């Protein structure tokens, strides 16, 4: 079985990764995916200006998350491959699904922050959207209580 774990460095993502370790005996190939989110929420026009420091900071954040992912996998004794993909203006759940299909994944594992109300409306829910658009099974792992 080939499994993709959606990972963004949050406690919810850590729980998803930890869960993947519990099913490691059934997993032949584990892919841990970090999607670099879009820089701008609105479409960029020809006269839009986005300072290069924004892109540099996104790259630094991505490198930090990938480093954390590798360290966490090592600590948990999980073997797998870490992938980073730039969303390039697409919604993160759609990018996750696209990569899962390209890599012929059998299962997607994601965490949830359990957002509700206005927070969910403003921040969106990657796990909810992923469940609604995916034709690949998705396991949503709840965050451990703090």
C-alpha positions in Angstrom: 0.0 0.0 0.0 1.2 3.5 -0.9 0.4 6.2 1.5 0.6 10.0 1.3 0.7 12.1 4.5 -0.2 15.7 4.1 2.1 17.6 6.4 2.5 21.3 7.3 4.4 21.3 10.5 1.4 21.8 12.8 0.5 19.7 15.8 -2.4 18.3 13.7 0.1 17.2 10.9 2.3 15.6 13.6 -0.7 13.5 14.7 -1.3 12.4 11.1 2.4 11.4 10.8 2.4 9.6 14.1 -0.7 7.7 13.0 1.0 6.6 9.8 3.7 5.0 12.0 1.0 2.9 13.6 0.0 1.4 10.3 3.6 1.2 9.0 3.4 -2.7 8.8 0.8 -2.2 6.0 2.6 0.5 4.2 5.0 -0.3 1.3 5.8 3.3 0.4 5.2 6.4 2.5 5.3 9.9 1.0 5.2 12.9 3.2 4.0 16.0 1.3 4.3 19.6 2.2 2.5 22.0 -0.1 3.8 25.5 -0.2 0.6 27.6 0.0 -0.2 30.4 -2.4 1.4 33.7 -1.5 -1.6 35.7 -2.5 -5.2 34.9 -1.9 -6.4 36.9 -4.8 -5.4 36.5 -8.5 -2.2 38.3 -9.4 -2.5 40.8 -12.2 0.2 42.1 -14.5 0.6 45.2 -12.4 0.7 43.4 -9.0 3.9 43.7 -7.1 5.0 41.0 -4.7 8.4 41.7 -3.1 11.0 39.0 -3.5 11.4 38.9 0.3 7.9 37.3 0.4 9.1 34.4 -1.8 12.3 34.1 0.1 10.5 33.9 3.4 8.1 31.2 1.9 11.2 29.2 0.8 12.7 29.5 4.3 9.5 28.4 5.9 9.3 25.4 3.5 12.9 24.4 4.3 12.2 24.6 8.0 9.0 22.4 7.7 10.8 19.9 5.5 13.7 19.8 8.0 11.2 19.3 10.9 9.4 16.6 8.9 12.7 14.6 8.3 13.6 15.0 12.0 10.2 13.9 13.2 10.1 10.9 10.9 13.5 9.8 12.2 12.4 10.3 15.8 9.3 8.2 15.2 11.2 5.5 13.2 9.2 6.1 10.1 10.8 5.6 6.7 9.6 7.5 3.8 10.2 10.2 1.2 9.5 13.9 1.9 8.2 15.9 -1.1 7.6 19.7 -1.4 5.4 21.1 -4.0 4.5 24.7 -4.7 0.7 25.3 -4.9 1.4 27.9 -7.6 -1.9 29.6 -7.0 -4.0 26.4 -6.7 -5.9 25.4 -3.5 -3.8 23.2 -1.2 -6.3 20.3 -1.1 -6.4 20.1 -4.9 -2.6 20.0 -5.0 -2.5 17.2 -2.5 -5.0 15.2 -4.5 -3.1 15.9 -7.8 0.2 14.6 -6.3 -1.6 11.6 -4.8 -2.9 10.7 -8.2 0.4 11.3 -9.9 2.1 9.0 -7.4 -0.6 6.3 -7.5 -1.4 6.6 -3.8 -3.8 4.2 -2.1 -4.5 6.3 1.0 -4.2 10.0 2.0 -3.7 10.8 5.7 -4.2 14.3 7.0 -4.7 15.9 10.3 -7.4 18.3 11.4 -7.3 21.4 13.5 -11.0 21.0 14.3 -11.8 24.6 13.2 -15.3 25.7 13.7 -17.4 28.7 12.9 -15.8 31.9 11.7 -12.3 30.4 11.9 -13.2 27.7 9.5 -14.8 30.2 7.1 -11.8 32.5 7.2 -9.0 29.9 7.3 -10.7 27.1 5.4 -10.3 23.4 6.1 -7.8 21.4 4.0 -9.1 18.1 5.5 -12.8 18.9 4.8 -12.1 20.0 1.2 -9.8 17.0 0.6 -12.5 14.6 1.9 -15.1 16.2 -0.4 -13.1 16.2 -3.6 -11.0 13.0 -3.3 -11.8 9.7 -5.0 -8.8 8.3 -3.0 -9.7 7.2 0.5 -8.8 9.9 3.1 -8.1 9.3 6.8 -8.5 12.4 8.9 -6.6 12.1 12.2 -7.9 14.2 15.1 -5.4 16.3 17.0 -4.4 15.1 20.4 -5.8 17.2 23.2 -3.2 19.7 24.6 
